[in-house]
């Protein structure tokens, strides 16, 4: 874990590294599971990694704490917050309900041009899967669902959904890393089929079908996550589609 903190920042010539840059870099490391839950954010090692003083490091850590990605106890170093099963259970409740509403509204309101953009993103996701590029998959997957959210034309739902998607990115990274070298191809195939069904329902403006598709999307996500964590899916999480 300490080696992860010590990796060097890409060299820059005229750009000064600020707290914002450090925050973004560490946030990416956390969302990609390169800094796993429980990793201590040693200020001295981070100062060495980024070549900065303590002030911007602490600024970045404060932002990570406010983003609920990092925790800190009195008189102790900051650490990457754990993914508790209680948090995961509550996340899936909120995620399923929010995504279902976003998807239904998007199917009603999305434009043809937006559907075309989502389709192009899915093609790039397929390429990233073939390369087993987890970071690229996460980035493109976030873009895919963000574009669906934009299609719902409701800024409040969109902001809430994107926040939930940020937490889901950490969970997705856990899944992807667990499947490298094992069930990667079948995992990629199932996700591509899932995305294709979403795109088709959006293109047809099928508000009725997309509610069930959204529920199945979340169910697939949940099952893969608990399998990666080597835990059975909780009975309370095994509920039928809401429609």
Secondary structure, 3 states (H helix, E strand, C coil): CHHHHHCCCCCCCCCCCCHHHHHHHHHHHHHCCCCCCCCECCHHHHHHHHCCCHHHHHHHHHHHHHCCCEECCCCCCCEECCCCHHHHHHHHHHHHHHHHHHHHHHHHHCCHHHHHHHHHHHHHHHHHHHCCCHHHHHHHHHHHHHHHHHHCCCHHHHHHHHHHHHHHHHHHHHHHHHHCCCCHHHHHHHHHHHHHHHHHHHHHCCHHHHHHHHHHHHHHHHHHHHHHCCCCCCHHHCCCCCC
